Amino acid sequence: MSMNGKWFRAILGHVPTAVTVVTGLDGARHPVGFSCGSFFSVSLDPQLVGFCVAITSTSWPRFTRDGFCVNVLTEDQHLLGRRFAASGGEKFAGVAWRPGASGRPQLAEALAWIDCATTDIHRAGDHMIVVGSVTQLALNPSLPKPLVFHCGGYRNVADPPSAQPPRVLTGTFRAD
Ligand SMILES: Cc1cc2nc3c(=O)[nH]c(=O)nc-3n(C[C@H](O)[C@H](O)[C@H](O)COP(=O)(O)O)c2cc1C
């Protein structure tokens, strides 16, 4: 990597990100997924979210293009973060998950699950920007703390959430 590339990574690594696992189904409806720190919210009305995926990903080309599920990891799930960041292999072997309404995998004990129908895929440099319309949102009612990636390592958030979420966020919400 060039000096400029190292500088880019070193500086951008100071920006903390959530750690998510983006899951989906392949053409045979087998689960697929990869760790993803670039998850972002896009629009409230309509409800859109997105993420960036490298063109070198071997998982992403296996996803059917109809949708994906973003699993937000908790501080107890750093091993899942590592597992889904390794290319290839049987990533789901021994991993507890259940199918959401779409059939896409929701990892057990995740902090939140955001299931989406893919609306746009844009090429941007060596990544694709994938945008999806939210079809199902659910929050783990026990409110575990999120896992954070910062300066090249997994970190915990020191302070617990200061308030309980509004009641409407504690169950499963399906967008119209
Ligand atoms: C904390 C963390 C965040 C990551 N974020 C992304 C990301 O936003 N986009 C991406 O394409 N890869 C990201 N990766 C790397 C992928 O997880 C990894 O390249 C991928 O899982 C390789 O497996 P695959 O070939 O099966 O896709 C991240 C890795 C880690 C550890």
The ligand as a Gaussian input file, in Angstrom:
#p B3LYP/6-31G(d) Opt

LIG

0 1
 C      -14.754000      -4.303000      11.860000
 C      -14.765000      -4.657000      10.390000
 C      -15.499000      -3.882000       9.510000
 C      -15.527000      -4.193000       8.141000
 N      -16.255000      -3.412000       7.303000
 C      -16.345000      -3.744000       5.998000
 C      -17.170000      -2.982000       5.117000
 O      -17.801000      -2.022000       5.500000
 N      -17.223000      -3.367000       3.820000
 C      -16.532000      -4.455000       3.351000
 O      -16.640000      -4.757000       2.163000
 N      -15.737000      -5.178000       4.167000
 C      -15.640000      -4.849000       5.471000
 N      -14.859000      -5.583000       6.315000
 C      -14.096000      -6.705000       5.751000
 C      -15.002000      -7.861000       5.436000
 O      -15.694000      -8.330000       6.576000
 C      -14.198000      -8.998000       4.832000
 O      -13.381000      -8.525000       3.813000
 C      -15.125000     -10.009000       4.250000
 O      -15.901000     -10.603000       5.237000
 C      -14.352000     -11.036000       3.508000
 O      -15.190000     -12.175000       3.375000
 P      -15.908000     -12.536000       2.034000
 O      -14.852000     -12.694000       0.982000
 O      -16.610000     -13.800000       2.403000
 O      -16.850000     -11.421000       1.666000
 C      -14.799000      -5.299000       7.659000
 C      -14.066000      -6.091000       8.562000
 C      -14.056000      -5.777000       9.910000
 C      -13.267000      -6.627000      10.851000

